[in-house]
Amino acid sequence: MTRRRKIYEGKAKILYEGPEPGTIVQYFKDDATAGNGAKKGTITGKGVLNNRISEYLMLQLSEINIPTHFIRRLNMREQLVKSVEIIPLEIVVRNVAAGSIVKRLGLDEGKKLPRPIVEYYLKNDELNDPLVLEDHITTFNWATLQEMDEIVSYTLRINDFLRGLFAGIGIRLIDFKLEYGRLWKDDEFHIVLADEISPDNCRFWDMASGEKLDKDRFRRDLGKVEEAYQEIARRLKIIPEKKFEVIESSNPEHME
Ligand code: 5GP
């Protein structure tokens, strides 16, 4: 058994010190929270599926030259990533009105937006991740104007690419949240995509039926939560057509 130093435990993931300097192990939990921790639960198999889905999407993005923190998947629940200095922002892109923008601006859920909207939220649980402007970001030095230009440009490219990828498997990409970090190399750094891309931080609607296939099923008590995550993995051909079962060691300290 390998003992590793835990660096951070979040709501859905644990970060451990990686085997080589400059690396981190991301462990994906089945725990789910909503409303900034107000609602808590478990989605069986979620961690295993998100590990695979995020691996697949990060590798696809590398193919179109988006720099990411992803190195390789280690086992069913863990992946090795580059250690980055996280920019304390959540970057949300919206193609269709859903979630918080519906409440904030009184829009109809499902209304197609004339063009993708990029929003910034400060990562701060105590403040409930407030919406912030570029002026706040640069004034308080959370990121520079140049970094924001790069982040927005990557984000719009990622949105275009993922919209096409998901449309190809009959899924509408409604919105999603990204996080970025600074990767230091020889006294210089560049911006890379970090965190994960999975049904935990994207809204996916089935094109034919309009059915929600993401964490909103948990947030809104819609039932068939596990099935939604499995359906995304199945359509991406990450898991086979037959019933998906999680067979694994339950010990998060143990690496394959
Ligand atoms: P909204 O602002 O409508 O609640 O969320 C917009 C999109 O970003 C949704 O796809 C949602 O899943 C994602 N998102 C926003 N904030 C968070 C967050 O704190 N954690 C996660 N996992 N996703 C988020």
Residues whose N, C-alpha, C, O or C-beta is under 5 A from the ligand:
A	BS01	5GP	V92 A98 G99 S100 I101 D175 F176 K177 D200 N201 C202 R203
